[in-house]
Amino acid sequence: MSAEFQHITVLLNEAVDTLVGDGDGFYIDGTFGRGGHSALVLERLTPQGRLLAIDKDPEAIACAEQRFATEPRFDIERGSFAQLQEFVEARGLSGQLDGVLLDLGVSSPQLDDPSRGFSFMADGPLDMRMNPDVGESAAEWLSHATEAEIADVLYTYGEERHGRRMARAILAAQAEEPITTTGRLAKIIAEANPSWEKGKNPATRAFQGIRIYINRELEDLETCLEQALEMLKVGGRLVVISFHSLEDRIVKRFIRHHVKGDEHLPPGIPFTDDMLNKRLKAVTKAVKASRKEVDDNPRSRSAVMRAAVKLK
């Protein structure tokens, strides 16, 4: 891995301490990145333990194959963590997972490398795909998206209240010349943003929204959480690190729903607690990065970790 695009793993010890309860177990790192969590999980496993990693990014796959080439307990699949069930069933291990870890969002190497097209800080091709071999790039999507579609993405996934104004500006610029670079898109959005926030680039929310949409990040998260619950064994653990409110809200609601169980039983029928079909128990409150970690790695300041154990 190039020293130019290093990745600092967020909540490393907190996540792995919570995840690994049985050193002989079978675990999944659903977002390999550059292998920080995977490496520590492997340190905690016995020779009988196993770790399967998943990542969309070909550069992450190459890193894994090089870093753990001689590690017999490690395997990696290229794809989305929304394929978790597929990968587990292919190994004949359905319902036998001891833990699933998801470290959501975009990795530092993806953000820092202008050629990947994620960043508004440096000019590069407007791509934004975590897997550059699948689906439309951001530039391709913008070339045919309507004003309403763009505005909806900026508002829904970027929580950008000026999304409609930005969408009009994007379409006007697109009519003059196709938008193919991050620098040009960032400039268009910044000029259309009437209320710049102190300390935040005016294109931050819009870029987030487009990136999440292009990569189906929220849809894949919802799919993965449901699959993880089915693939975990009783006592298996789910650990998720989120970096913005949209992700965290999905994770929080999912855990809370399965902690409470079936709340809408027929009225007038007496029931016991075990009839509620409670499938999860929260094992931690929301965990955030320490002040020292935030000082060392400012990107950790928005990280929130939630975890739960499967009951049935």
Backbone torsions as a table, in degrees:
resi	resn	phi	psi	omega
1	MET	NA	132.7	179.2
2	SER	-62.2	135.0	178.1
3	ALA	-65.1	-17.5	-177.5
4	GLU	-69.7	-30.0	-175.8
5	PHE	-124.3	59.8	179.4
6	GLN	-74.1	152.7	177.3
7	HIS	-119.6	126.5	177.3
8	ILE	-98.6	118.0	-176.9
9	THR	-70.6	131.4	-176.8
10	VAL	-91.9	141.1	177.9
11	LEU	49.7	45.3	-173.4
12	LEU	-60.8	-60.3	-176.2
13	ASN	-68.6	-39.4	-179.6
14	GLU	-59.7	-43.4	-177.9
15	ALA	-68.5	-47.5	-176.0
16	VAL	-71.6	-37.0	175.5
17	ASP	-58.5	-39.9	-178.9
18	THR	-75.0	-34.9	-174.3
19	LEU	-73.9	-51.1	-167.6
20	VAL	-91.0	108.8	176.7
21	GLY	-108.7	-25.0	-178.2
22	ASP	-128.5	114.0	-178.1
23	GLY	-65.3	-18.6	177.8
24	ASP	-88.1	1.3	-168.7
25	GLY	-80.3	177.1	178.1
26	PHE	-112.5	120.5	-174.1
27	TYR	-123.7	157.9	175.7
28	ILE	-125.7	129.1	167.7
29	ASP	-102.1	100.7	-172.1
30	GLY	-74.9	-8.8	-179.6
31	THR	-140.2	81.6	-172.4
32	PHE	-57.7	-44.1	-178.5
33	GLY	63.6	-109.7	174.7
34	ARG	-120.3	15.0	167.3
35	GLY	88.2	13.5	-179.1
36	GLY	-62.0	-50.8	178.0
37	HIS	-66.7	-41.4	-178.8
38	SER	-59.0	-43.2	-178.3
39	ALA	-61.2	-42.3	-179.1
40	LEU	-72.6	-36.1	175.1
41	VAL	-59.1	-45.8	-179.9
42	LEU	-61.3	-34.5	176.5
43	GLU	-63.0	-30.0	-177.1
44	ARG	-87.4	-10.7	-176.6
45	LEU	-90.5	149.5	172.5
46	THR	-81.0	176.1	175.7
47	PRO	-60.2	-19.9	179.6
48	GLN	-87.6	-15.0	-178.9
49	GLY	-70.5	160.0	179.9
50	ARG	-139.5	147.0	177.1
51	LEU	-133.8	125.7	173.2
52	LEU	-110.3	125.5	176.8
53	ALA	-107.1	153.9	179.5
54	ILE	-134.4	140.3	173.1
55	ASP	-160.3	145.3	177.9
56	LYS	-79.1	-27.1	-165.8
57	ASP	-84.2	123.8	179.1
58	PRO	-61.0	-30.0	178.0
59	GLU	-69.6	-34.9	175.4
60	ALA	-67.2	-39.7	178.4
61	ILE	-62.5	-44.4	179.2
62	ALA	-62.1	-40.1	178.1
63	CYS	-62.4	-44.3	-179.1
64	ALA	-63.9	-44.1	-177.6
65	GLU	-65.7	-29.9	177.0
66	GLN	-81.3	-45.8	-173.6
67	ARG	-69.1	-36.4	-175.2
68	PHE	-118.5	32.4	-176.6
69	ALA	-59.4	-32.2	-176.5
70	THR	-106.2	15.8	-177.3
71	GLU	-97.8	104.0	-175.8
72	PRO	-69.9	-17.7	-178.4
73	ARG	-85.7	-3.0	-172.1
74	PHE	-113.8	140.1	173.5
75	ASP	-143.7	154.0	179.2
76	ILE	-137.6	144.1	175.9
77	GLU	-119.9	138.5	173.9
78	ARG	-89.7	122.1	-179.6
79	GLY	162.7	-168.2	178.9
80	SER	-93.6	150.1	174.7
81	PHE	-66.8	-9.7	172.0
82	ALA	-69.0	-9.4	175.4
83	GLN	-98.9	14.0	-176.3
84	LEU	-51.8	-49.0	-177.9
85	GLN	-61.0	-41.8	178.5
86	GLU	-58.3	-46.5	-177.3
87	PHE	-68.2	-36.5	-179.7
88	VAL	-71.8	-44.9	-179.2
89	GLU	-64.5	-33.1	178.2
90	ALA	-62.7	-22.8	179.1
91	ARG	-98.0	2.8	179.2
92	GLY	67.5	31.8	-173.9
93	LEU	-122.5	27.4	178.9
94	SER	-59.2	130.9	179.9
95	GLY	74.3	14.6	-177.1
96	GLN	-119.7	9.7	179.9
97	LEU	-72.0	137.5	175.0
98	ASP	-91.4	-18.8	178.9
99	GLY	-173.9	148.6	176.1
100	VAL	-129.2	128.4	178.1
101	LEU	-117.1	130.3	175.3
102	LEU	-125.4	121.3	175.9
103	ASP	-111.8	96.8	-164.3
104	LEU	-78.4	169.7	173.8
105	GLY	89.1	-166.0	-176.4
106	VAL	-94.4	144.2	-178.9
107	SER	-85.3	159.8	-179.8
108	SER	-58.8	-43.8	177.8
109	PRO	-59.7	-35.4	177.3
110	GLN	-66.6	-42.7	179.2
111	LEU	-67.5	-40.6	-170.8
112	ASP	-81.1	-20.6	-178.6
113	ASP	-90.4	107.9	-177.6
114	PRO	-57.1	-26.4	-176.8
115	SER	-70.2	-14.8	179.7
116	ARG	-84.7	-16.2	173.5
117	GLY	75.2	26.4	178.5
118	PHE	-95.4	-26.5	-165.3
119	SER	-99.5	139.8	173.0
120	PHE	-90.7	-1.6	-176.9
121	MET	-87.3	-22.2	-179.8
122	ALA	-140.4	140.8	-175.6
123	ASP	-74.6	139.1	177.9
124	GLY	-167.9	177.7	179.0
125	PRO	-63.7	140.0	-175.7
126	LEU	-83.1	87.5	-176.6
127	ASP	-111.2	-71.9	177.2
128	MET	75.3	2.9	179.1
129	ARG	-82.2	129.7	173.7
130	MET	-67.3	-35.6	172.3
131	ASN	-111.2	99.3	-174.1
132	PRO	-68.5	-3.6	-179.8
133	ASP	-98.8	-0.4	-175.0
134	VAL	-129.1	134.4	172.4
135	GLY	76.7	-174.0	-178.6
136	GLU	-85.4	145.6	168.9
137	SER	-76.3	167.6	177.1
138	ALA	-61.5	-39.0	179.3
139	ALA	-63.3	-42.1	179.8
140	GLU	-65.0	-41.1	179.4
141	TRP	-64.7	-45.6	-179.4
142	LEU	-63.5	-24.4	-177.6
143	SER	-68.6	-18.9	-178.9
144	HIS	-130.3	-6.9	-177.9
145	ALA	-67.9	145.3	177.1
146	THR	-83.5	168.1	177.9
147	GLU	-59.5	-42.7	-179.5
148	ALA	-64.6	-39.4	-179.8
149	GLU	-66.2	-44.0	179.5
150	ILE	-64.8	-46.3	-179.9
151	ALA	-60.5	-39.8	-179.8
152	ASP	-65.4	-41.8	178.5
153	VAL	-64.1	-44.8	-179.0
154	LEU	-63.5	-37.9	-178.8
155	TYR	-77.9	-46.5	-174.5
156	THR	-71.7	-45.5	-174.4
157	TYR	-99.9	-20.9	179.0
158	GLY	-107.6	-7.1	-176.7
159	GLU	51.2	39.5	-177.9
160	GLU	-95.3	110.6	-176.0
161	ARG	-74.5	-13.6	176.4
162	HIS	-100.5	24.0	-174.7
163	GLY	-58.4	-40.1	-177.9
164	ARG	-67.4	-41.5	178.5
165	ARG	-63.5	-41.0	178.8
166	MET	-66.7	-39.1	179.8
167	ALA	-61.6	-41.4	177.9
168	ARG	-62.5	-42.0	-179.8
169	ALA	-65.7	-38.1	179.2
170	ILE	-64.6	-45.3	-179.9
171	LEU	-65.9	-37.7	178.3
172	ALA	-63.4	-43.4	179.5
173	ALA	-69.0	-37.6	179.9
174	GLN	-63.0	-33.6	179.4
175	ALA	-66.9	-29.4	179.3
176	GLU	-80.0	-42.3	-178.2
177	GLU	-163.8	135.9	-179.6
178	PRO	-54.9	138.3	179.0
179	ILE	-87.4	110.5	-174.6
180	THR	-123.5	-1.8	-178.4
181	THR	-128.1	152.7	179.0
182	THR	-66.3	-36.0	-178.3
183	GLY	-63.3	-42.7	-179.5
184	ARG	-68.6	-42.6	179.2
185	LEU	-62.9	-43.0	179.7
186	ALA	-61.3	-38.9	179.5
187	LYS	-66.9	-43.5	179.2
188	ILE	-60.6	-45.9	-178.0
189	ILE	-66.6	-43.5	-179.6
190	ALA	-60.2	-42.5	-179.8
191	GLU	-68.7	-24.9	179.9
192	ALA	-89.9	-7.3	-178.0
193	ASN	-89.9	112.1	-176.0
194	PRO	-83.5	-8.2	-177.0
195	SER	-136.2	85.5	179.2
196	TRP	-70.8	136.3	178.1
197	GLU	-92.7	138.1	179.8
198	LYS	-62.1	129.8	177.2
199	GLY	80.1	5.5	-179.2
200	LYS	-131.7	130.6	177.4
201	ASN	-61.5	135.4	-176.8
202	PRO	-63.7	-12.7	179.1
203	ALA	-97.7	0.5	-173.2
204	THR	-55.1	-55.2	-174.7
205	ARG	-66.8	-39.4	-179.4
206	ALA	-65.0	-44.4	178.7
207	PHE	-63.4	-40.0	177.2
208	GLN	-59.4	-46.5	-177.8
209	GLY	-61.3	-45.1	-179.6
210	ILE	-65.3	-42.8	-179.7
211	ARG	-61.4	-46.1	-179.5
212	ILE	-62.8	-40.7	179.8
213	TYR	-66.4	-48.7	-177.3
214	ILE	-58.4	-37.9	-176.0
215	ASN	-96.4	3.3	180.0
216	ARG	52.5	40.9	-171.1
217	GLU	-64.9	-42.1	-177.2
218	LEU	-74.9	-39.9	177.7
219	GLU	-63.2	-42.9	178.7
220	ASP	-65.2	-36.6	178.4
221	LEU	-62.7	-47.2	-179.7
222	GLU	-61.4	-42.1	177.8
223	THR	-62.6	-44.8	-177.2
224	CYS	-65.0	-41.2	-179.3
225	LEU	-60.4	-44.2	179.0
226	GLU	-63.7	-42.7	179.8
227	GLN	-67.3	-40.2	-179.6
228	ALA	-60.2	-42.2	180.0
229	LEU	-59.7	-40.3	-179.9
230	GLU	-73.3	-33.9	-175.9
231	MET	-82.5	-21.3	178.1
232	LEU	-70.2	146.7	170.3
233	LYS	-81.4	164.8	173.1
234	VAL	-61.1	127.7	-174.8
235	GLY	94.9	-10.1	177.3
236	GLY	-71.4	155.4	-172.7
237	ARG	-117.0	141.9	175.0
238	LEU	-113.1	123.5	-179.2
239	VAL	-127.7	124.7	-176.3
240	VAL	-131.0	129.3	175.2
241	ILE	-108.4	120.0	-179.8
242	SER	-109.6	157.9	-178.4
243	PHE	-124.5	-2.7	172.3
244	HIS	-151.0	167.0	-169.0
245	SER	-63.3	-32.0	-178.9
246	LEU	-64.3	-46.3	177.2
247	GLU	-63.5	-50.7	-175.1
248	ASP	-61.0	-36.3	179.7
249	ARG	-63.0	-41.7	178.9
250	ILE	-63.4	-45.8	-178.7
251	VAL	-65.4	-45.2	-179.1
252	LYS	-61.0	-45.3	-179.9
253	ARG	-65.0	-40.3	-179.6
254	PHE	-61.9	-49.7	-179.7
255	ILE	-63.6	-45.4	-177.9
256	ARG	-61.4	-41.6	179.6
257	HIS	-59.3	-45.6	-176.3
258	HIS	-82.5	-15.5	171.1
259	VAL	-74.9	-41.5	-179.2
260	LYS	-77.7	-32.3	-179.5
261	GLY	81.3	-158.2	-176.1
262	ASP	-77.4	101.9	-177.0
263	GLU	-85.0	-15.5	-172.0
264	HIS	-109.4	60.0	175.2
265	LEU	-78.7	155.9	-179.3
266	PRO	-55.7	133.8	-178.9
267	PRO	-65.6	147.7	176.0
268	GLY	84.6	-4.9	-179.9
269	ILE	-100.6	120.6	179.9
270	PRO	-67.0	142.3	-179.7
271	PHE	-144.8	155.6	176.9
272	THR	-102.5	165.6	-175.7
273	ASP	-58.5	-36.4	-176.9
274	ASP	-71.0	-12.7	178.0
275	MET	-81.4	-8.3	-177.1
276	LEU	-78.1	-7.5	179.0
277	ASN	58.5	48.2	175.8
278	LYS	-73.9	121.1	-173.0
279	ARG	-107.7	-15.3	-179.1
280	LEU	-132.2	154.5	170.2
281	LYS	-129.5	125.5	178.1
282	ALA	-66.1	134.7	-178.6
283	VAL	-107.0	-10.3	175.4
284	THR	-146.4	157.0	163.6
285	LYS	-77.1	174.7	177.8
286	ALA	-58.1	126.9	-178.8
287	VAL	-106.4	131.9	178.5
288	LYS	-119.6	162.6	-179.5
289	ALA	-65.1	145.1	177.9
290	SER	-69.4	164.7	178.5
291	ARG	-60.3	-38.5	179.4
292	LYS	-64.3	-42.7	180.0
293	GLU	-64.2	-40.5	178.7
294	VAL	-64.2	-39.9	177.4
295	ASP	-62.8	-41.2	-178.9
296	ASP	-75.2	-32.0	-176.6
297	ASN	-142.7	90.1	-176.7
298	PRO	-55.5	-25.2	179.8
299	ARG	-67.6	-13.2	179.5
300	SER	-82.6	-7.3	-172.0
301	ARG	-63.4	-27.0	-178.2
302	SER	-98.4	1.9	-175.7
303	ALA	-71.5	137.5	175.4
304	VAL	-133.9	126.0	178.9
305	MET	-107.4	131.7	174.7
306	ARG	-126.7	147.6	-177.2
307	ALA	-146.4	151.1	179.3
308	ALA	-149.8	156.6	177.6
309	VAL	-113.6	141.7	-178.0
310	LYS	-78.8	129.9	-179.6
311	LEU	-96.8	-34.5	-177.3
312	LYS	-159.0	NA	NA
